[in-house]
Amino acid sequence: MNWIQRLLGRFDRQLFTMDFWSLPQEEVAIPAAPAADQPLPSVTVEDLPDGATIVRAIAMFKFRMVENSNPAPNKLAGAQEIQIAASVDAINFVADQFTIAAETREGGDVIIGAIDIAAT
């Protein structure tokens, strides 16, 4: 019975969603040779109401365009990830994702992570 009361108490609260976005970044150039991580703008989580509990948090990555200036087709070579905090994976990409023809541009997309990063 005590377990049921606790469960009911949890559902008695309202659940709100909030979005937190970074400042725009004009471009990120990814070199052909393996290199250090490419920096992305920070996202600051602020102005949470008093007593708020973060139940689940996911990362989204919005990009407007992908350009391949190489004379050969290009794609991700191996698994890659967008990380937050101290190297915590937030969005995983798979090998061969984002295949793009030689010397061309393609429209971007929104990638929504499936990893819960609420504890980070």
C-alpha positions as CSV (number, residue, x, y, z in Angstrom):
1,M,0.0,0.0,0.0
2,N,2.8,2.4,0.8
3,W,4.3,1.8,-2.6
4,I,1.0,2.7,-4.3
5,Q,0.7,5.9,-2.3
6,R,4.3,6.9,-3.4
7,L,3.4,6.1,-7.0
8,L,0.2,8.2,-6.8
9,G,2.2,11.1,-5.3
10,R,4.6,11.0,-8.2
11,F,1.8,11.3,-10.8
12,D,0.1,14.1,-8.8
13,R,2.9,16.5,-10.0
14,Q,2.8,18.3,-13.4
15,L,5.4,17.6,-16.0
16,F,6.7,20.5,-18.1
17,T,9.2,20.6,-20.9
18,M,11.8,23.2,-21.4
19,D,14.3,23.8,-24.3
20,F,17.7,25.2,-23.9
21,W,19.6,26.2,-27.1
22,S,23.2,27.3,-27.8
23,L,24.2,30.3,-29.7
24,P,24.5,29.7,-33.4
25,Q,27.9,28.7,-34.8
26,E,28.6,29.6,-38.5
27,E,30.5,26.4,-39.5
28,V,32.4,23.5,-38.2
29,A,35.1,22.2,-40.6
30,I,36.1,18.6,-40.1
31,P,39.6,17.8,-41.3
32,A,40.3,14.7,-43.4
33,A,43.0,13.4,-40.9
34,P,41.9,12.4,-37.4
35,A,42.1,15.4,-35.2
36,A,41.1,16.7,-31.8
37,D,37.4,17.1,-31.0
38,Q,35.7,19.9,-32.8
39,P,34.2,22.5,-30.4
40,L,30.5,23.3,-30.5
41,P,28.8,26.1,-28.6
42,S,27.9,25.5,-25.0
43,V,24.3,25.1,-23.8
44,T,23.5,26.7,-20.4
45,V,20.6,25.3,-18.4
46,E,19.3,28.1,-16.2
47,D,16.1,29.5,-14.6
48,L,14.7,26.1,-13.5
49,P,11.8,26.6,-11.1
50,D,12.6,26.0,-7.4
51,G,12.1,22.3,-6.6
52,A,12.2,21.2,-10.2
53,T,13.5,17.7,-10.9
54,I,15.0,16.9,-14.3
55,V,13.3,13.6,-15.3
56,R,14.9,13.1,-18.7
57,A,17.2,15.2,-20.9
58,I,18.2,14.6,-24.5
59,A,20.5,16.5,-26.9
60,M,19.5,17.7,-30.3
61,F,21.9,18.8,-33.1
62,K,20.5,21.1,-35.8
63,F,22.6,21.8,-38.9
64,R,21.6,23.7,-42.0
65,M,24.0,22.2,-44.6
66,V,26.6,19.6,-45.2
67,E,29.3,20.4,-47.7
68,N,31.9,18.1,-49.2
69,S,34.7,20.1,-50.9
70,N,36.7,16.8,-51.5
71,P,36.9,15.5,-55.1
72,A,35.7,12.1,-53.8
73,P,32.5,11.0,-52.0
74,N,32.7,11.5,-48.3
75,K,31.0,10.0,-45.1
76,L,31.7,9.3,-41.5
77,A,34.5,6.7,-41.2
78,G,33.6,4.8,-38.1
79,A,31.3,5.6,-35.2
80,Q,31.4,9.2,-34.0
81,E,29.6,11.0,-31.2
82,I,28.7,14.4,-29.9
83,Q,29.7,14.6,-26.2
84,I,28.9,16.8,-23.3
85,A,30.5,17.5,-19.9
86,A,33.4,15.2,-19.2
87,S,33.2,13.1,-22.4
88,V,29.7,11.8,-21.9
89,D,28.1,10.6,-25.2
90,A,24.9,12.6,-26.0
91,I,24.4,11.7,-29.7
92,N,25.9,8.7,-31.5
93,F,26.5,8.5,-35.2
94,V,27.1,5.3,-37.0
95,A,29.8,4.5,-39.6
96,D,29.0,5.6,-43.1
97,Q,26.3,8.1,-41.9
98,F,26.0,11.3,-43.9
99,T,27.4,9.9,-47.2
100,I,27.7,12.9,-49.5
101,A,28.7,13.0,-53.2
102,A,32.0,14.6,-54.3
103,E,32.2,18.4,-54.3
104,T,28.6,19.0,-53.4
105,R,26.2,20.5,-50.8
106,E,23.2,18.9,-49.2
107,G,20.6,20.3,-46.8
108,G,20.9,19.7,-43.1
109,D,18.7,18.1,-40.6
110,V,18.0,17.7,-36.9
111,I,19.5,14.8,-35.1
112,I,17.8,13.9,-31.8
113,G,19.8,11.8,-29.4
114,A,18.3,8.8,-27.7
115,I,20.7,8.8,-24.7
116,D,19.3,10.2,-21.4
117,I,21.8,12.8,-20.2
118,A,19.8,14.1,-17.2
119,A,22.4,13.0,-14.7
120,T,25.2,14.9,-16.4
